[in-house]
Amino acid sequence: MVAKHLIDGNWVAHGTLKDTINPASGEPAGQYHLGDSGLVEEAIGAARQAFELETWSMRPRLRAEVLLDFAAQLERNAEELVEVIIKENGKIRREAIGEVHACVSEARYYAGLARTISGRVQETDAGKLSIFLREPVGVVGIIVPWNAPAALLVRSIAPALAAGCVVVIKPAPQTSNVNHLMMACLQACKGLPKGVVNSVNNDEGSVVGQAIAASENVDCISFTGSSAAGKSIMAGAAGTLKRLSLELGGKAPALVFADADLSTAVPEIVHGSIPISGQMCMAVSRVLVHRQHYDELADKLAHAFGSLVIGPGSDPATHLAPLIDVANRDRVLQVVEDAGRQSEILLRGQALEGGKFSGGAYCSPSIIAAGSTDLSIVQEEIFGPVITLETFTSEAEAINKANATRYGLAASVYTQSLRTAQLASRRLKAGTVWINSHLRIGAETETGGYRQSGFGRLHGPGGLDDFLEMKHIYQEIRL
């Protein structure tokens, strides 16, 4: 498969061809045409023209129909999408299936919301009317990461289209063919005007993303990625003061209190820490446990992680698939090695090679006993199958330690006390807190970060807000 650009309703085969790589084997998975700033300008121009000249922004019923058609196209092409996600991203099959199902759910959810966008009318005095309209912000730049390339695209594009916006997309280069299939599903939707959806593949560097961020004709950026990349996007967009929706890095803590049921906590922590092989911003990366449970929890987690089946995502028996590439695998293992100079490594991850692992970016999980919140292993996002284990003796200490990083995307609390659950959840500086569970995400529920985990919200009714402006129209009527 060769991923092309999509501009003004046309497939564009422009730019040097480059391979995407299968993380499970190191072999080519597909190809894509490299983008450039000229293509970005064409795509933005097509989007601007569609927004200004088409009636898309004023037709909520049409937008709902297109999103429902999009959901149907995703279902129709689900099997092929799953295979390409596994091939380019490397994730396990059930995660790929879940990702496609999430896309269908999200598209249908925002199809419903497209027909519920309303304003209000207020009479401030006799004959003095204030009309408040919610209007689409305009051209939206969507920059998508590789770790969930279909779901993270749809959670931005669905509310943007529902709001009446038009979009220019920059997919992650590692998963360009996934994006091409998503664009093909949109292209098949009846009623979608040309230019409403455009996509330009990545270049060899960051020219495409920077061009979208800096353009005066882009009104809003929806970005998911690392905090460092988010700061770069924010700096690039500063000259035009465009609206930003940023979901950035995370360092999600799981707090295991003295009264926690470990038979619930352990499988939830394992489940919460290994999705996409730990390459997920909301995944558990820190486990804070009451000192009385430390030894037992450490043993149970080491056993659980050590029992995981590691292999290619295409194998139904696999629990933990490869990382996105060998460079990232080696980076993660070096982080573990460096941490071992200051902390005890309870379970040491290793590169796996030969046999079914040949050519792939496989590594086993790691658990590190962290004695201080100041350690880089505690403070920095790792994006791999690595967790730290930390202790506390009081509720206040648990909250202080949990809040001791610059991130605030997600957390989970394990306790049988309703009081502890609610108080801890309120005091944690995180956009999402799960109680006795982790990673429960749905189209209906907003997600987003505090502090350097970003701002704005995706999913849920609040997911529309970043793509809508409020306009006040005032009129005096002579009585």
Secondary structure, DSSP 8 states (H G I E B T S, - for coil): -EE-EEETTEEE--S-EEEEE-TTTSSEEEEEE---HHHHHHHHHHHHHHHHHSSGGG-HHHHHHHHHHHHHHHHHTHHHHHHHHHHHH---HHHHHHHHHHHHHHHHHHHHHHT----EEEEEETTEEEEEEEEE--EEEEE--SSSTTHHHHHHHHHHHHHT-EEEEE--GGGHHHHHHHHHHHHT-TT--TTSEEE----SSSHHHHHHHH-TT--EEEEES-HHHHHHHHHHHGGGT-EEEEE----EEEEE-TT--HHHHHHHHHHHH-GGGG--TTSEEEEEEEGGGHHHHHHHHHHHHHT--B--TTSTT-SB---S-HHHHHHHHHHHHHHTTTSEEEE---EE-SGGGTTS-EE--EEEE-S-TTSHHHHS---SSEEEEEEESSHHHHHHHHT-SS--SEEEEE-S-HHHHHHHHHHS--SEEEES------TTS-B--SGGGEES-BSTGGGGGGGEEEEEEEEE---
